[in-house]
Amino acid sequence: EAKLRRMRSVVDGAAAEIASLREEAAELNGRIRARADAAVEEAWQEAAEKLAAAQRRVVALEREVALLTRLRTALEAARTEARDHYFAPVMTELRPLLGLLFEDATVTFDEETLLPRTVSRNGLEEPVGVLSGGMREQLAVLTRLAFARLLAKDGQPAPVILDDALVYSDDDRIERMFDALHRQASDQQIIVFSCRQRAFAQLGGTILRMVPWAPEG
């Protein structure tokens, strides 16, 4: 009987310990689930914030793209308008000047840079880049004269300033260029700077020379 009571006591103690361990295990599982849920919630919240920030960035970029697209369209329209407004009138002014150097010559302009691109003479079209240095500088001067004349006709006169120009032109061509300069100088101001006195002796016009400065008195 004593042994039976002892054994019952052991069994009861073991059952109580098992119940206690089960309660402890249940408590621990509850804590684990709570912490796990909190971690998931925190991760979800962080992901949601990142998504919202990314969506705001997308909206901002879309707005910027739309603005830049409108700006590009406006610039292209302005460039086209400027090209249509200037190219034909410039060619009208440039053609008689070209006739002083070349017979039956025409020039095409680059739509991007608005600079001379090709020259056509005697049915042959040549890129400006392959022309001689003298011909390129003559063409550049004549184009500036044509633009200046066009601006003057539009009521926006501007002086043409040439600094050491025509350094590659031969004697015959440079005299023809002098004729072109005099033709334009009849109704607009042209200022020519040069240290080549002999080459520009036949240019004519009002000559100003640098002289040593001396204080008065």
Beta strands, then each sheet from edge to edge (+ up, - down):
strand 1: 105-109
strand 2: 116-121
strand 3: 124-127
strand 4: 160-163
strand 5: 190-193
sheet 1: 1+ 2- 3+
sheet 2: 4+ 5+
end
